[in-house]
C-alpha cells in the first residue's frame, strides 16, 4: 500500500497564520501576506524554527482530504503564535530590504512623484 508523508505541523502553523493575520490591518499586512504574496515565506519562517511532526497515511486517505487532528500544548501554541508575530515583522523587513514594493505602494509612489512635479 502506498503512503503519503504529511507534515502535521504545517496545518497548525497555516491555521494560526490565518487567524493572526485576520487581527492585523488589511494594509499592508493582509495584502502583503495574501496567499499569493508572502504568506508562504511566513509559514516557512515559522516551520524552520520549530520541531515538525510528520505522519505517513495511506495515499487513498490523502486523496480523500481526510483531516488529521493535531494537538499542541498551550506552550507550543504560544511559541508558534510568537514566532508568527516575529515572522511578520522579519519577513516584511527582508522583503523591503530587497527593495520590493507592494503594488499599491508603487502606485502611491507614482502619484507622489507626479504631485511633486506640479
N, C-alpha and C positions, 0 to 999 in steps of 0.2 A: 504494500500500500504506500503510495506517495504521500509525503508530508510537506507541509509548508511551515517555514520558520516565521514566527510572529513576534515582533517587539511589543511586549505588553506596556512598557513604559511610554512608548510613543503615544498610545491612546490617552494615557493620563495627562501627559505634557500638552498634547494638542488640545484637549478639552480645557485644561487650565489656562492655556494661552488665549483661547477664545473667550473664556469667562473674564479674564483680567483685561483684555483689550476692550471689552464692552464697557468697562468702567473708565476708560481713557477718552479724552476728547476725540471727535471724529478727525479733525485736522490738528496736527499732522499724523498722529499715532495710528488711528484706524485706517487711514488712507495708505500710510507707508507700509503697514503690516497687513494689508489686504492679502487674501490668498494668492493673488498673482504678484504680490510685492515681496517684502522682506520677511514674511511670516515663516517661510521655510528656514531662513537664516536664523531666526529667533529660536525656532524649535531645535535646530541643530546646536545652537549655542547652549541651550539648557541640557539637551541629551548628552552632550560631550562632557558635562560637569557632574553627572550623577551616575550611579550604577544602573544599568539597564537589566530588565528581566525579560527573558525570552521563553517561548514555549513552542513545541512542534505540534501542529494539529493536522489531522487528515486533510488533504487537499480538497476533498469534497466539502468539508466544513468551511474552509477558507472561501470557496466559491459561493457558498450559500449565504455569506455575510452574517454568519452567527457571531455574536459578540462574546468575548471572554471578559468576565468581570475581573477587575484588578483592584485589590485592596491595598491602600497605602496607609501607613500610620499617620497620625496628625503631624508628627515631627517631620516625616518625609514630605508631606504635602506642603507644609510651611516652607521647607527648604526649596521645593520646586517653585512655589509662588515667589519667594525672594529672588531666586535666580531669574525668573521671568521679568520681574521689575528691573533688576540689574541689566539683564539682557536687552530689554527695550532701549535703555539708555546707551549701552555699549554698541549695539548693532546700529542704531541711528548715528552715533558718533562716528563709527567706522565708515558708514555709508557716506556721511558728509565729508569725511577726510579725503575720500577719493573723488570729491567734487561732483557727486551725483546730486541731482535735484529731483524733488517730486514734481510731477507735471504741472501742478498749479503754482509751485514756486517759480518755475521757469516762466510761466505765463505772467505772474505778478512782476517778476524782474523786467520782463519786456515792457510791460505797461509803465513801470517806474522809469525805465530808460527813455521811453517816448515822452513821458511827462516832463522829465528833466531837460529835454531838448527844446520844449516850448517856452 
